[in-house]
Amino acid sequence: MSWLKQLRDNFARPFLLIAGLLLAAISSRADAPVCSSVFHENPQSLEAGYMYMGDSIRPHLVAILERSQESIDMEMSLAPNKELFDLFRRKREQGVKIRVVLDNRSANKSEKHRATWDAVLAELRSLGVEYAISDKEALIKARGFPGAVFHRKLILVDNKYFYIGSSNFTVYDMNQEMGYFGPTKNSADFKKVFESDFHAALDSWQNEAYKARKNPEIQFKDDSVKLVGPGTQYPDLRSLLLQQIGAAQRQILISAYEATDTGILKTLIDKKRQFPEIDIRVVLCVGKLPVRLWGKNFEIPKNARFLDALMKAGIDVRVYGNETQYNHSRFGLFDDVVYGSSADFVQRSFQGSVDLGFIAKDHDLANLSRRNFDALWDVSRYKEEVTIRDRLIDGFFLMAERINYFFLQIKLLAAG
């Protein structure tokens, strides 16, 4: 298929050249620091279930792992971390079975990344931790979307307690994160997801359960947390979000790390125009987003076009991000419906990556989530304008991603 690669590279070169020139023109000035960190304690216990949003999620992750007496099942990125590995060592000595599903997307970025990856695997082996590795290229082929990654963030302890959210267990978990911690009222659903993921990763994602399919109609008959994302009963995150935005009558609150999806954007703007009195507020991450296209690394302005369109539509939007912290949470509140996920509000997450989220309709959880969002809102800031060059660069890379998707479809068709 060398002719296809040559055609793709020749077609893409002008776009990369223009984008590179625009990047060179960007000022090196960093965004001004925002307010100091927020730690928002949750009044509810793990037994009751609670939503956490803030920049100190690690103690919550450690606390749920410490609960384990029989088993720990995890899906998230890990880094060499003495606190975590010491915990694993103690738990293994107590007879706790530990299994982890990892994604290898960072392993080949550089020699430094490879060394980190090898160190993590060596430590897991020495501790007797079972692991399955999701191969990035196999997942891209199975899902049919460039840049697809295994992106879930899940902890399941003794099949009794769980965490679903946006945070990994790495040096970056001091960013603004989101997570739901609670008891597994529907433990069979959680166990099914983990077992399916573990074996699918070992089998190069050949499981038909991860193919794209439509959601059934969602029914909120109780206050249990419903799992959403590929391989669950509700695999289509995009249509789920569009449905909840459309159904909301009083309030829509959204926090996003990365947001470019035009369908989500249009639905939010149409909602505001149709119902001017509805409270719509959005917190976006700002800063530079690392992007790898066709073997080259770039940093592009994050969420520029999405942010600009919301501002022009009169929607209340603030940004969070500086040199040391960024908003990594993915969250939505639609009246009393609470949504949280590892998925970004982008086509790559909706169609390609394997993410995991939750959705629940519960008045008390909604009120707690609203207070958490307000705390993030208070430490975020308004952005006066989005520059033309930021919008252009953002647009060029969105176009490049679509070109990449087009050529991948040709490649998959040619391969039969």
ZADREN-596570 format. One record per residue (C-alpha): x, y, z. Coordinates in steps of 0.001 Angstrom, whole numbers, padded with zeros to 6 digits, always signed. Layout:
REM ZADREN-596570
XYZ;...
END
This chain:
REM ZADREN-596570
+000000+000000+000000;+002991+002348-000471;+001157+004175-003269;-001639+005021-000834;+000795+006387+001744;+002552+008459-000942;-000775+009849-002191;-001851+010692+001334;+001444+012395+002207;+001523+014414-001024;-002071+015501-000548;-001523+016443+003082;+001820+018261+002707;+000313+021684+001814;-001945+021561+004855;+000946+020675+007161;+003113+023421+005646;+000465+026103+006159;-000281+024858+009670;+003424+024903+010502;+003771+028498+009330;+000782+029519+011409;+002195+027755+014441;+005462+029603+014049;+003562+032888+014150;+001938+032168+017501;+003193+034270+020350;+005112+032389+023020;+003187+034176+025781;+001447+031663+028054;-002078+032130+029309;-002206+034036+032593;-002503+031815+035674;-005959+031275+037070;-007000+031241+040710;-005353+028844+043131;-006479+025236+043262;-009888+024174+044521;-010483+021139+046709;-014181+020448+046947;-014956+017925+049674;-017975+015714+049084;-020332+015218+052026;-021399+011753+050922;-019590+008484+051623;-018420+005787+049234;-021293+003592+050389;-023782+006262+049333;-021920+007246+046168;-020616+010699+045343;-019380+012874+042502;-015965+014494+042799;-014716+017438+040759;-011483+019217+041643;-007700+019082+041464;-007059+016608+044309;-008597+013374+043073;-005636+011136+043956;-006606+010627+047656;-009998+009417+046449;-008384+006942+044032;-006082+005654+046776;-008967+005357+049247;-011057+003142+046989;-008050+000913+046220;-007375+000561+049954;-010877-000912+050339;-009903-004023+048396;-009901-007393+050143;-010297-009757+047198;-009730-008066+043843;-008756-004880+042016;-009613-004455+038334;-008287-001265+036707;-008416+000384+033297;-006337+003552+033050;-002907+004901+032187;-000265+004307+034838;+003136+005837+035465;+006005+004674+037695;+004552+005700+041032;+005900+004568+044407;+002631+005205+046232;+000593+003095+043819;+003096+000266+043489;+003617+000107+047262;-000152-000206+047604;-000183-002960+044978;+002624-004751+046831;+000742-004685+050138;-002459-005859+048510;-000719-008696+046679;+000837-009820+049990;-002698-009884+051411;-003805-012144+048551;-005683-009521+046527;-005856-010346+042814;-004967-007345+040628;-005603-006988+036897;-004967-003969+034689;-005820-003070+031078;-003324-000641+029523;-003088+001216+026213;+000311+001281+024473;-000195+004566+022614;+002628+006370+024424;+005177+003566+024237;+006619+004555+020851;+006528+008352+021150;+010169+008596+022227;+012945+006692+023966;+011890+008337+027230;+008289+007203+026800;+009459+003676+025923;+011624+003554+029062;+008653+004657+031184;+006397+002078+029568;+008938-000717+030077;+009408+000317+033723;+005664+000103+034388;+005367-003355+032831;+008443-004617+034682;+007022-003398+037994;+003644-004988+037330;+005296-008308+036466;+007431-008216+039617;+004297-007696+041715;+002380-010508+040061;-000163-008135+038541;-001945-009525+035486;-002227-007104+032582;-003622-006906+029068;-002229-004417+026549;-004482-002678+024059;-002526-002233+020843;-003223+001158+019288;-002904+000028+015659;-005163-002984+016211;-007795-000755+017808;-007604+001785+014962;-008195-001018+012467;-011048-002529+014487;-012810+000786+015111;-012017+002282+011704;-010950+005682+012982;-007448+007247+013028;-006153+008151+016448;-008499+005748+018255;-007151+004701+021663;-008243+002637+024641;-009160+005517+026928;-011293+004124+029742;-010737+005145+033373;-012273+002478+035604;-011533+000957+039006;-013584-001991+040260;-012865-003185+043824;-014147-006564+045088;-017013-006192+042592;-018534-003903+045247;-017150-000408+044681;-016229+001467+041534;-014688+004619+040131;-015487+006012+036688;-014090+009340+035590;-011515+011350+033700;-008352+010803+035752;-005494+008393+035212;-003052+007414+037954;-000114+009460+036670;+001820+012621+037484;-000967+014585+035784;-003731+013770+038267;-003454+017212+039914;-005414+018724+037041;-009109+019489+037309;-010638+016009+037175;-014044+014392+037540;-015023+011058+039028;-017965+009149+040409;-017233+006842+043350;-019829+004471+044696;-021216+000989+045327;-021972-001281+042378;-025731-001749+042536;-025434-003394+039120;-022104-005176+039688;-022676-007658+036854;-022605-004797+034320;-019260-003526+035632;-017734-006997+035705;-018952-007686+032178;-017298-004510+030864;-013952-005268+032476;-013859-008937+031455;-014837-008021+027898;-012168-005296+027696;-009441-007510+029181;-010005-010299+026673;-010684-007960+023729;-007329-006256+024312;-005616-009664+024271;-007521-010568+021091;-006666-007368+019135;-010215-006004+019447;-011929-008578+017259;-014963-008717+019571;-018148-007707+017745;-019415-005981+020909;-017189-002986+020097;-018615-002368+016631;-020615+000831+016185;-024323+000432+016969;-027256+002554+018087;-028493+003084+021632;-031805+001707+022858;-034094+004264+024465;-032695+005090+027881;-034999+004564+030857;-034297+006151+034250;-036393+003806+036392;-034142+003968+039465;-031132+005875+040764;-028576+003264+039674;-025628+004374+037580;-025836+003260+033956;-022611+002552+032074;-022230+004185+028668;-019672+003765+025897;-018528+001057+023427;-019282-002450+024663;-022093-001303+026995;-025860-001190+026537;-025512+002463+025460;-022475+002541+023132;-023164+005784+021227;-022020+008641+023479;-022659+011342+020897;-026348+010537+020370;-026771+010144+024136;-025432+013657+024725;-027499+015138+021905;-030602+013535+023407;-029909+014945+026876;-029139+018439+025553;-032373+018362+023598;-034413+017182+026586;-033049+019694+029123;-035486+022465+030093;-033801+024388+032932;-030050+023936+032925;-027123+022574+030907;-023661+022561+032505;-020682+021146+030582;-016994+020765+031376;-014672+019612+028586;-010990+018971+028035;-011337+018883+024250;-014430+019929+022271;-014702+020147+018487;-017826+018157+017571;-020014+020278+015301;-023202+018386+016186;-022804+019082+019904;-021915+022705+019153;-024909+023280+016866;-027332+021660+019312;-026117+023856+022181;-026423+027017+020081;-029870+026050+018767;-031008+025300+022314;-029936+028741+023510;-031634+030474+020594;-034856+028531+021102;-034894+028929+024904;-032972+032123+025814;-033781+031761+029530;-032174+028330+029936;-028981+028339+032020;-026222+027060+029717;-022668+027286+031026;-019535+025660+029627;-015985+025382+030993;-013357+024548+028369;-009691+023748+028701;-007297+026221+027088;-003657+025876+026222;-001853+023794+023629;-003066+020357+022584;-000364+017869+021487;-001348+016290+018172;+000438+013611+016164;-000418+013395+012474;+001408+011358+009827;+004413+010763+012049;+004836+014434+013043;+004201+016118+016407;+002351+019447+016674;+000860+021607+019398;-002341+023400+018462;-004584+025895+020317;-007156+023843+022181;-010897+024303+021488;-010442+027607+019607;-013302+027266+017105;-015711+025717+019635;-014981+028466+022155;-015353+031221+019573;-018710+029886+018339;-020120+029632+021872;-019031+033184+022686;-020592+034569+019509;-023845+032717+020280;-024071+034441+023662;-023523+031260+025674;-021778+031681+029029;-018359+030078+028634;-015216+030209+030742;-011783+028651+030326;-009375+026945+032683;-005709+026307+032025;-002197+027533+032724;+001376+026259+032573;+000953+023782+035429;-002723+022765+035400;-005523+022215+032937;-009146+021156+032934;-009155+017420+032231;-012730+016749+033394;-015513+015607+031045;-018891+016249+032590;-022458+017223+031807;-025512+018127+033893;-028848+018276+032094;-031503+019317+034647;-031275+016335+037047;-029426+013996+034673;-025718+013662+035503;-023177+012501+032906;-019455+011897+033329;-016959+010191+031071;-013393+009715+029923;-014517+010753+026418;-013825+014131+024875;-016533+015991+022972;-014879+015174+019646;-015546+012874+016713;-012417+010825+017473;-013812+009900+020902;-017359+009314+019693;-016441+007117+016705;-012974+005778+017414;-011714+005526+020967;-013000+003083+023558;-014138+005329+026400;-016360+004720+029395;-018856+006943+031130;-021882+006913+033380;-025285+008523+033370;-027777+008751+036221;-030923+010662+037062;-030931+011540+040736;-031908+014829+042389;-029363+014658+045230;-026514+013653+042920;-027490+016470+040565;-027354+019033+043382;-023935+017794+044495;-022695+017851+040902;-024038+021375+040465;-022051+022563+043494;-018929+020881+042158;-019370+022539+038768;-019928+025926+040408;-016615+025514+042255;-014859+024919+038920;-016761+027832+037372;-015584+030152+040150;-011884+029427+039538;-012225+029613+035754;-012045+032850+033783;-013613+034549+030812;-011579+034786+027627;-011996+038099+025836;-011548+036798+022309;-010221+033978+020176;-007660+035087+017608;-008107+034436+013908;-004834+032499+013738;-005954+030178+016560;-009203+029475+014726;-007338+028871+011466;-004850+026467+013026;-007626+024600+014823;-009549+024387+011555;-006558+023119+009571;-005944+020275+011976;-009598+019312+012034;-009414+019147+008249;-006219+017093+008467;-007921+014629+010824;-010785+014228+008350;-008303+013637+005525;-006620+010993+007659;-010004+009370+008284;-010761+009357+004545;-007505+007583+003676;-007946+005064+006484;-011342+004097+005068;-009774+003572+001630;-007025+001456+003203;-009524-000692+005114;-011668-001163+002007;-008632-002123-000065;-007626-004646+002593;-011071-006225+002379;
END
